[in-house]
Amino acid sequence: MYASTLESLANLDREIARLEQDLLALKRCRNAVSPVSRLPPELLSKIFFLALRYMDVDYSKMRPECTKMSICAVSHQWREIAFAAPELWMEIQIQANTKAQYLDLALKQVAENQEVYIDGWHVTSNGGFGARRILEAGKRWQVKRAVLNASAETIHRIFDGLDLKSEGTEALELTCLDWMGKLSCSDALAGAFPHIRRLFLMGWEVPRASELLKFSTLADFTLQRVAVMTPEDLHEILLFLKLARHLADFNLDIHSTGHHFPNGPWPTLPRLSKVKALSISSRDNQITSILLGALYLSADVERMTVVFGSHAGSTSAEVSQRAAFTLNLALRHTAAPRSLLVTSTIGDDGVEKGFEYIGFGAQWDGKRTLGIFMVVPGASFWDVGLSQNLYSLPFTNPEDWLLSRLESIEVVHYPSFPFWEAIAGIPTLQKISVRAWQRNDCFTRALQGDGLPDRSLQPETTTPFPALNSIDVIFTARSLNTTFKNGYAQDLATALRTRAARAGYSIPGPGQINTLHFYCCASELGIDADTHNLLLSVALDVRASVSTTPANFEFCRDSDAMDTYW
């Protein structure tokens, strides 16, 4: 009786297994005729890969390992396609709560010699075990990049005694969550990644030069969010820059110092002929000045960004004047830029620098750029009473390096009159772009030669803007009143007439400039016929561009505008 019961149960189990297989086959047949199953495997594979990109929006809410596991759980077909797609497993993400099952799956799917990118975010001690496991398995892959965001202790534990020598790793990024941890595993790092070209360190103490030089092929080095900088640290940075043979890109971001830096002497570095990109940002202007004073950059440096801050006890005027002097000194051996943008507080990285900052964006041939951000004082004393705060910019001499060879300038801010006086004295300047914000503003005053002696009394007096042949005027959302636009255009025409008279030229005639171009972020410019005729007497070509969208403290660019002629 008992044996018979067992046999019956066994038969039932076999029948259940058979039915389950039949059910599975039927489900697969049903899935096969669904519209999504008709997509080519290559297309589905691409969709799966793109699905992982959405985690960049908010990494904390959508983990890529969960996305991969979910894809594999949908159907047999999806799972087979996912397993056969190497690009789906080329990035292995590790977090504090990453499950061992996911790591097992990822390790199984990565093919021999496949390129792999390892990203570890907010890795705890448990997650550190997973990161170490993935790194050690990297001996049979090509680990192209490793990113770890963890405490200093966890990072040291991951790399201490790590059995790895990854010849193909090009980039290593380490972020210390302890804020100013000491990187004491440089030997292990250099041994594990002997040929890295990019090293990114955030939140660490400044490493010694001897530790950094262990990365003998380093071409791109970033040291970000340095919370404490000492004079000894600065000496180590200068020593590293002097001895790093392959360095082409250097980025330094210093939050605070808390130490006094002596005026000198500081070492002067030999010409850094290989450095093509440089970024220095410090809240202490003294550090920035020391670094720029020590650097001797190649004349063909392609990208340079400098942020001057203000240390305790310094006024913004002192900071900006010292910054201008430092730039003139540090870059005097390089060719000055041909074009310049004087803008608001947004950097080329899209980051708000602060309302007290002004940005100078210089450009040479479309490839070489220089971005300068510095603290400047607010409304100047001789412009009190105007409707817009003006900024006293530090460059007030046309022979200053930044201004000396300019051919075009675009001003998206409100400099005070001394800056415009300096611009008016540049002998090579041909084109100016300005924002119209008030009648009789600093630009029109400089254009007509306010402050210059009468040429009949002093014949050697130069004409303001002697090479000028083109002016762009931008009416923004704050200056759309038709009366204001006509009035500003009339002021501009009067200033150009006065300028021509100073030079002894007739109007119309040789005193005319080539082009006046007005931009208006509205449906129409609204210039009346009399004003239009007045403008034609001072310019050979007068035109308008009407933007299709309102301006929010931005220019109406030609590419966004519809060109119309009056």
C-alpha positions in Angstrom: 0.0 0.0 0.0 2.8 2.4 1.0 4.8 1.6 -2.1 1.8 2.1 -4.3 1.2 5.5 -2.8 4.8 6.6 -3.5 4.6 5.4 -7.1 1.4 7.4 -7.6 3.0 10.5 -6.2 6.0 10.0 -8.5 3.7 9.6 -11.5 1.8 12.8 -10.5 5.1 14.7 -10.1 6.2 13.5 -13.6 2.9 14.6 -15.0 3.1 18.0 -13.3 6.6 18.4 -14.7 5.4 17.5 -18.2 2.5 19.9 -18.0 4.8 22.6 -16.7 7.1 22.1 -19.7 4.1 22.1 -22.0 2.9 25.3 -20.4 6.3 26.9 -20.7 6.4 25.9 -24.4 2.9 27.4 -24.9 4.0 30.7 -23.2 7.0 30.9 -25.4 4.9 30.4 -28.5 2.5 33.1 -27.3 5.4 35.5 -26.6 6.9 34.6 -30.1 3.8 36.0 -31.8 3.6 39.2 -29.8 4.7 42.4 -31.7 7.7 43.0 -29.5 9.1 39.5 -30.3 9.2 40.4 -33.9 11.8 43.0 -33.3 15.3 42.0 -34.5 17.6 40.8 -31.7 20.1 43.5 -32.5 17.4 46.2 -32.0 16.2 44.7 -28.7 19.8 44.5 -27.6 20.2 48.2 -28.3 17.0 49.1 -26.5 18.2 47.1 -23.4 21.5 49.0 -23.5 19.8 52.4 -23.8 17.5 51.5 -20.9 20.5 51.5 -18.6 21.2 55.2 -19.5 18.2 56.4 -17.7 19.8 55.7 -14.4 22.0 58.8 -14.9 19.0 61.0 -14.2 18.7 59.9 -10.6 21.2 57.1 -9.8 19.7 56.6 -6.3 16.2 55.7 -7.6 17.1 53.3 -10.5 20.0 51.0 -10.2 21.3 49.5 -13.4 21.8 46.0 -11.9 18.0 46.0 -11.1 17.3 46.9 -14.7 19.5 44.1 -16.0 17.8 41.5 -13.7 14.4 42.7 -14.7 15.2 42.4 -18.4 16.4 38.9 -17.9 13.2 38.0 -16.0 10.8 39.0 -18.7 11.0 36.1 -21.1 13.3 33.4 -22.3 14.0 35.3 -25.5 14.9 38.5 -23.7 17.2 36.6 -21.4 19.0 34.9 -24.2 19.4 38.2 -26.1 20.6 40.0 -22.9 23.2 37.2 -22.3 24.4 37.4 -25.8 24.9 41.2 -25.7 28.4 42.1 -24.4 27.6 45.8 -24.3 25.0 45.1 -21.7 27.7 43.8 -19.3 30.5 46.2 -20.2 29.6 48.4 -17.2 29.4 46.8 -13.8 27.9 48.9 -11.1 28.4 48.3 -7.4 26.6 49.9 -4.5 26.3 49.4 -0.8 23.3 47.1 -1.3 24.4 45.3 -4.5 23.4 41.7 -4.2 25.9 38.8 -4.7 23.5 37.2 -7.2 23.9 40.2 -9.5 27.7 40.0 -9.2 27.6 36.2 -10.0 25.5 36.9 -13.1 27.7 39.8 -14.2 30.9 37.8 -13.8 29.5 34.9 -15.7 28.4 37.1 -18.7 31.6 39.1 -19.2 33.5 37.5 -22.1 37.3 36.9 -22.1 39.3 40.1 -22.9 36.0 42.2 -23.1 36.3 45.9 -22.3 34.8 46.6 -18.8 34.0 49.8 -16.9 33.6 49.4 -13.1 31.6 52.0 -11.2 31.3 51.8 -7.4 29.1 54.4 -5.8 28.8 55.0 -2.0 30.6 51.7 -1.5 30.5 50.5 2.1 32.7 47.8 3.7 30.4 45.1 2.4 30.3 46.7 -1.0 34.0 46.9 -0.9 34.2 43.2 -0.9 32.1 43.1 -4.1 34.4 45.8 -5.7 37.5 43.8 -4.8 35.9 40.7 -6.2 35.1 42.4 -9.5 38.6 44.0 -9.7 40.4 40.7 -9.1 38.2 39.1 -11.8 39.4 41.9 -14.1 42.6 39.9 -14.8 40.8 38.2 -17.6 39.1 41.4 -19.0 40.3 44.8 -20.2 39.3 47.1 -17.4 39.2 50.5 -19.2 38.0 52.6 -16.3 37.5 52.1 -12.6 35.4 54.5 -10.5 35.1 54.2 -6.7 33.2 56.4 -4.3 33.8 55.3 -0.7 35.5 56.0 2.6 39.3 56.1 2.7 39.4 53.0 4.8 37.2 51.1 2.4 39.3 52.1 -0.6 42.5 51.1 1.2 40.9 47.8 2.1 39.9 47.2 -1.6 43.4 47.7 -2.9 45.6 46.4 -0.1 47.2 43.2 -1.5 44.9 43.2 -4.5 46.0 40.5 -7.0 45.6 42.6 -10.2 47.8 44.1 -12.9 45.5 45.7 -15.5 47.7 46.9 -18.3 44.8 48.3 -20.3 43.2 50.6 -17.7 43.2 54.2 -18.9 41.3 56.0 -16.1 41.0 55.8 -12.4 38.6 57.9 -10.3 38.6 57.8 -6.5 36.3 60.0 -4.4 36.8 60.0 -0.6 33.6 60.2 1.3 35.5 61.0 4.5 36.4 64.4 3.1 40.2 64.9 3.2 41.2 61.3 3.7 44.9 60.4 3.2 45.6 58.3 0.0 48.1 55.8 1.4 47.8 53.1 -1.2 49.5 54.7 -4.1 51.9 51.8 -4.5 49.1 49.3 -4.8 47.2 51.6 -7.2 50.3 52.1 -9.4 50.9 48.3 -9.4 47.3 47.4 -10.2 47.0 50.1 -13.0 50.5 50.7 -14.3 49.5 52.5 -17.5 46.6 54.8 -16.5 46.5 58.1 -18.3 43.8 59.8 -16.3 43.7 60.1 -12.5 40.8 61.8 -10.8 40.9 62.4 -7.0 38.1 64.1 -5.1 38.0 64.9 -1.4 41.6 63.7 -0.6 44.5 65.4 1.0 47.1 66.7 -1.5 49.3 63.6 -2.3 53.0 63.9 -2.3 54.7 64.5 -5.6 56.6 61.2 -5.2 53.3 59.3 -4.9 51.8 60.8 -8.0 55.0 60.3 -10.0 54.5 56.5 -9.6 51.9 56.8 -12.3 54.6 57.3 -14.9 52.2 57.5 -17.9 49.8 60.0 -16.4 48.5 62.6 -18.9 45.4 63.9 -17.2 45.3 64.7 -13.5 42.4 66.2 -11.5 42.6 67.1 -7.9 39.1 68.3 -6.8 37.5 69.7 -3.7 40.7 70.1 -1.7 39.4 71.3 1.7 42.8 72.3 3.2 45.8 73.5 1.3 49.1 74.2 3.0 52.3 75.9 1.6 53.9 72.4 1.7 51.1 71.0 -0.4 51.6 73.8 -2.9 55.3 73.0 -3.2 54.4 69.3 -3.8 52.0 70.3 -6.6 54.7 72.5 -8.2 57.2 69.7 -7.9 54.8 67.3 -9.6 54.1 69.7 -12.4 57.8 70.1 -12.9 58.6 66.3 -13.1 55.5 64.9 -14.7 56.8 64.1 -18.2 53.5 63.3 -20.0 51.0 65.6 -18.3 48.8 67.3 -20.8 45.7 68.2 -18.8 45.8 69.5 -15.2 42.8 70.5 -13.1 43.0 71.8 -9.5 40.0 72.9 -7.3 40.7 74.3 -3.9 37.9 75.1 -1.5 39.8 76.6 1.4 43.3 77.0 2.9 43.3 78.1 6.5 47.0 78.8 6.2 49.2 81.8 5.4 51.1 81.7 2.2 54.3 83.6 2.1 54.9 86.0 -0.7 57.9 84.1 -1.8 60.2 83.1 -3.2 58.2 80.4 -5.1 59.8 78.2 -7.7 59.4 79.1 -11.4 58.7 76.0 -13.5 60.3 75.3 -16.8 58.1 75.6 -19.9 55.3 73.0 -19.7 55.4 72.3 -23.4 53.0 69.2 -23.2 50.3 70.9 -21.1 47.4 71.7 -23.4 44.6 72.2 -20.9 44.7 73.8 -17.5 42.0 74.6 -14.9 42.7 76.3 -11.6 39.9 77.3 -9.1 40.5 78.6 -5.7 38.7 80.7 -3.1 42.0 82.1 -2.2 43.3 84.4 -4.8 46.8 84.2 -3.4 47.1 80.5 -4.3 45.9 81.1 -7.8 48.4 83.9 -8.2 51.2 81.8 -6.9 50.4 79.0 -9.3 50.0 81.2 -12.4 53.2 83.1 -11.5 55.1 79.8 -11.3 53.7 78.2 -14.5 55.3 78.8 -17.8 52.8 77.4 -20.3 53.3 76.6 -23.9 52.2 79.4 -26.2 49.8 77.0 -27.9 47.9 75.9 -24.8 44.4 75.0 -26.0 42.1 75.4 -23.0 42.6 77.3 -19.8 40.1 78.1 -17.0 41.1 80.3 -14.0 38.8 81.2 -11.1 40.0 83.9 -8.8 38.4 83.9 -5.4 38.7 86.3 -2.4 40.4 85.5 0.9 39.5 87.1 4.2 40.5 90.7 4.5 40.7 91.4 0.8 38.3 93.7 -1.1 37.0 92.6 -4.5 38.8 95.5 -6.1 42.1 94.3 -4.6 41.4 90.8 -5.8 40.5 91.7 -9.4 43.5 94.1 -9.7 45.8 91.4 -8.5 44.2 88.9 -10.8 44.7 91.2 -13.8 48.4 91.7 -12.9 48.9 88.0 -12.4 47.4 87.2 -15.8 49.5 89.8 -17.5 52.6 88.4 -15.9 51.8 84.7 -16.4 50.7 84.9 -20.0 52.8 87.7 -21.4 54.9 85.2 -23.5 51.8 83.8 -25.3 49.9 85.4 -28.1 46.9 87.5 -26.8 43.4 86.4 -27.9 41.5 87.8 -30.9 38.0 87.7 -29.4 36.7 88.2 -25.9 33.3 87.5 -24.2 32.6 89.5 -21.0 29.7 87.6 -19.5 27.8 86.9 -16.3 28.4 84.3 -13.6 27.8 81.1 -15.6 31.0 79.1 -16.3 31.7 77.0 -19.4 30.8 74.0 -17.3 27.3 75.4 -16.7 28.0 76.0 -13.0 26.9 79.2 -11.3 30.0 80.9 -10.0 28.3 83.4 -7.7 26.8 86.8 -8.3 30.0 88.6 -7.4 31.8 86.9 -10.3 32.4 88.2 -13.8 33.5 85.8 -16.5 36.0 86.6 -19.4 35.9 84.1 -22.2 38.8 84.5 -24.7 39.2 82.7 -27.9 41.9 82.4 -30.6 41.1 80.3 -33.6 38.0 78.3 -32.5 40.2 75.7 -30.8 42.1 77.6 -28.1 40.0 79.1 -25.3 40.6 80.8 -22.0 38.0 81.2 -19.3 38.6 83.6 -16.4 36.3 84.2 -13.5 37.0 86.7 -10.8 35.4 88.6 -8.0 34.7 92.2 -9.0 33.2 95.1 -7.1 29.6 96.3 -7.6 28.3 99.7 -8.6 31.1 102.2 -9.1 30.9 105.6 -7.4 30.7 107.7 -10.6 27.7 105.7 -11.9 25.5 105.9 -8.8 22.0 106.7 -9.7 21.8 104.6 -12.9 19.2 101.9 -13.1 21.7 99.1 -13.4 24.6 98.2 -11.1 27.9 98.6 -12.9 31.0 96.5 -12.4 34.5 98.0 -12.1 36.5 95.5 -14.1 40.2 95.2 -13.6 41.3 95.6 -17.2 41.5 99.4 -17.7 44.5 99.6 -20.0 44.3 98.7 -23.7 47.8 97.3 -23.4 46.7 94.7 -20.9 47.5 91.3 -22.3 43.9 90.2 -22.4 42.9 93.3 -24.5 46.0 94.1 -26.5 45.2 92.2 -29.8 41.4 92.0 -29.7 39.5 92.1 -33.0 36.0 91.5 -31.5 34.4 91.7 -28.1 31.0 90.7 -26.9 29.8 92.3 -23.6 26.9 90.5 -21.8 27.3 92.5 -18.7 27.5 96.1 -17.4 31.1 97.3 -17.1 31.8 100.8 -15.7 33.2 103.6 -17.9 36.9 103.0 -17.3 36.6 99.6 -18.8 34.9 101.0 -21.9 37.6 103.7 -22.1 40.2 100.9 -22.3 38.3 99.1 -25.0 38.0 102.3 -27.0 41.8 102.5 -27.0 42.4 99.1 -28.6 43.8 99.8 -32.1 42.9 96.4 -33.6 39.2 96.2 -32.4 36.8 95.8 -35.3 33.6 94.5 -33.9 31.6 95.1 -30.7 28.4 93.4 -29.4 26.6 95.1 -26.5 23.3 94.9 -24.6 21.2 98.0 -24.6 19.9 98.7 -21.1 19.9 102.5 -20.6 20.1 105.7 -22.7 23.5 107.4 -22.6 25.2 104.3 -21.2 28.9 103.8 -20.7 29.4 102.3 -24.2 27.8 105.2 -26.1 29.7 107.7 -23.9 33.0 106.0 -24.7 32.1 105.7 -28.4 31.7 109.5 -28.7 34.9 110.1 -26.8 33.7 111.3 -23.4 36.7 112.1 -21.2 39.0 112.6 -24.2 40.5 116.1 -24.8 39.3 118.1 -27.8 41.4 117.1 -30.9 41.6 120.8 -31.9 43.5 121.4 -28.7 45.5 118.2 -28.7 45.9 116.9 -32.3 47.6 113.7 -31.0 44.4 112.5 -29.3 43.4 109.2 -30.8 39.9 108.4 -32.2 37.9 106.1 -29.9 37.6 102.6 -31.4 39.9 103.6 -34.3 39.4 100.3 -36.3 35.7 99.8 -35.5 33.5 98.7 -38.5 30.7 96.7 -37.0 28.3 97.0 -34.0 25.8 94.5 -32.7 23.1 95.9 -30.3 20.9 93.4 -28.4 17.6 94.5 -26.9 16.6 92.0 -24.3 13.3 91.3 -22.5 14.2 94.2 -20.2 14.5 96.7 -23.0 11.6 96.1 -25.4 9.9 99.4 -25.0 9.6 101.0 -28.5 10.4 104.5 -27.2 13.5 103.2 -25.5 14.7 101.3 -28.6 14.3 104.4 -30.9 16.0 106.6 -28.3 18.9 104.2 -27.9 19.3 103.9 -31.7 19.4 107.7 -31.9 22.0 108.0 -29.1 24.1 105.4 -31.0 23.9 107.4 -34.2 24.8 110.6 -32.5 27.8 109.0 -30.8 29.0 107.6 -34.2 28.6 111.1 -35.7 30.7 112.6 -32.8 33.3 109.9 -33.2 33.6 110.6 -36.9 33.9 114.3 -36.3 36.7 113.7 -33.8 38.6 111.8 -36.5 37.9 114.5 -39.1 35.7 112.3 -41.3 32.5 113.3 -43.0 29.1 111.7 -42.4 27.8 110.2 -44.7 31.2 109.2 -46.1 34.5 107.9 -44.7 33.2 108.3 -41.2 30.5 105.6 -41.6 31.0 102.1 -40.2 30.2 99.1 -42.2 27.4 97.4 -40.3 24.9 98.1 -37.5 23.0 95.0 -36.5 20.1 95.1 -34.0 18.7 92.0 -32.3 15.3 92.1 -30.6 13.7 89.3 -28.7 10.2 90.3 -29.8 7.9 90.1 -32.9 9.3 93.3 -34.4 12.1 95.8 -33.7 9.9 98.9 -33.8 12.4 101.4 -35.2 10.6 104.3 -36.9 11.5 105.7 -40.3 13.3 108.8 -39.1 15.5 106.8 -36.8 16.2 104.3 -39.5 17.3 107.0 -41.9 19.5 108.5 -39.2 21.2 105.1 -38.7 21.8 104.8 -42.4 23.7 108.0 -42.3 26.3 106.5 -39.9 26.4 102.9 -41.2 26.5 101.5 -44.7 24.3 98.5 -43.8 21.6 98.5 -41.1 19.8 95.3 -40.3 17.6 93.7 -37.7 17.2 90.1 -36.5 14.0 89.1 -34.7 14.1 86.1 -32.4 11.3 83.6 -32.1 11.8 83.2 -28.3 12.1 85.8 -25.5 15.5 86.4 -24.1 16.2 85.4 -20.5 19.5 87.2 -20.0 20.8 85.5 -23.1 21.6 86.9 -26.5 19.4 86.4 -29.5 21.8 84.5 -31.7 21.9 84.6 -35.5 21.1 80.9 -35.5 17.9 81.5 -33.5 16.8 84.6 -35.4 15.1 85.5 -38.6 17.1 88.0 -40.5 15.1 90.9 -41.9 16.1 94.1 -43.6 14.3 97.4 -43.1 
